[in-house]
Amino acid sequence: VSIRAACEQLDMDPNLIAAIVFCESSGRVDARSKADALGLMQLKVATAGDRARDLDLPTPTETDLLTDPALNILLGTAHIKWAIKHEDGHIERALVGYNAGRGKLRRWIKEAGSYDTWRAGRVEAGNSTTLAYATKVLAQRDAFAMAGLFAEAAPLPSAPTGAPALD
């Protein structure tokens, strides 16, 4: 219910949000990472605060993020929507930033010269847990869509036309 409500409010694909929840926390409301990412969508307090301000909501506390699944999902949905917008609609790239942090993503792109070059290097090396995370989320999104978890939502493309596929 919280996923559907957040996605309706923010015009997002509920299959994508369900996939992020599945991959981030396995659906555990009280999940906490070693990096202090919290709740269903594994949000940092500062990030959740930024998205709460965008939505004119009170700044959430650590406890809020660990005990209020609807709030965690709403703020996480707002954050991935924000990330997709700031990555020019490129969902995979937004997921890489969601997982590793946008600062790291920016640094990797700068060092490689482009996202596609960074990505190709990671695919060739076969050692990017962050790229594997993004790929897993997208595969889970597609599996949820095919299963009809949210029947009204159509799967979104993972990247703009012309982006390389991960083999």
N, C-alpha and C positions, 0 to 999 in steps of 0.2 A: 504494500500500500504506500509506504513512504517513497519508494522509487518511482512509482507511477505519479504520485502527487508532485514530487520535485521536478520530474521530467515534463509534466504538463505545464507547471508554472514557468519553467525555464526553456521550454521548447527544445528538449534534448531527447535522444534515443534511449529509452529505458533499457534496451538490451546492452548498450554500452555501459551504462551505469551499473547494471546488475553484474556485468563481467568485471568491472573494476572492483566492486565489493567482493565478489568471489575470489579474485586474484589477490587482493590486498589483505583481507581479513578472514576469508572463508566464512563470512557472515557472522563473525564474533563481534558483538557490540562493544565489548570491553578490550578489544585487541590493542596492544601497545608494542611498537617496534623498538629495537635497540636505539633508533634515532629519534625516539619520542614522537613518532607519528601515531595518531590516536584514532580509535574507533573503526567503524565499518569501512570508511574510505581512507583511513590512515592519513589524517590531516595533522599538520603541525599547528600549534596554537596561533602563531603569527599569520599563517596563511588563512586559517579559518577566520581570524579577525578581519583580514583584508576583504574576504568575500562577504562577511557579515556587514561590513560598512557599505559595500556595493549594494546590498539588499536592504539597507536601512534597518538592520537587526542589531540588538545589543551584542557587544563583544562576548564571544563564548569563552567559558573557562575550560580548563582541562577536564574537569568533572562533567561539564555539559557534553563535551565531545565523546566521553566514554560512557555516558548514560542516556543520552537522548538520540536514538537512532534516526529519527526524522530530521533533526537539526543537522546531524553529521552528514546525512545523505544530501540534504538541501545545499549545505555549504560545499561539499565535495562535488556535487553536480555543477554548482556555480563556478567552482575552481576549474574543472575540466573544460567547461564551456569557455571560460576566460582564456585558458591555455590554447584551446583550438583556435580561437579568434586571433590570439597573438602569434600563432604559428601558421597564419594564413589558410586556415581550414585543413591543415595537414594533421589528421588524427594520430597517426603513428608518431610523428615528431612531438605532438603534444603529450602523448603518453610517455615518451622517453623523458620529457621534461617533468612530467608529473612524478615519475619514479625517481629520477636522479636529482631533480632540482633544475630549475630553469637556468640558473647561473652556470652549472656544469654543462648543460646542453649548449649554451651560448659559447662556452670555452671550447668544447669539442668541435663545434662547427667552425669556429674561428681557426683553430689549429689545423683542421683538415681542409679548410677552404670552402666546404659546403656540407650540407647535411648528407647529400647523396654520397659524397666521397667518404665521410665519416662512416656512414652506414655500410658501404661496400667493404671498407676495411674491417669493420666488426664482423660482417658476414664471413669474409675470407678467414679471419683469425678464429672465428667460431667461439669467442670467449666473452661475449657481452651479455651479462645477466640483465642489463637494462633493456637492450634490444629484444632479448628473449621474453622479458616481461611484456613489452608492448605487443609483440607477436602473439603471446598467450592471451592477452586481453582481447585482441581483435578476433582470434579464433573462438574464444569463449562467447564473445558478442554474437558472432555468426551462428554458433551452435544454439544459443538462446533464441535467436531470431528464427532459425529453422525449426526449433521445437515449439514455436508459437507461444513462448513465455509471455510475451506482450504482443498479442496478435495484430494490434493496429500499427505497430512500428515496423517500418521497412529498414533493412540494414543500410547503413551509410557506407560510402566508399572509405577505405582506409587512408587514402592519400589522393591528392589531385592527379588527374590523368597524366601519365608519363612517369610516375614515380616507380622506382624499381621494386620488384617483388622479392620477398625473402623466400629462398628455396628451402 
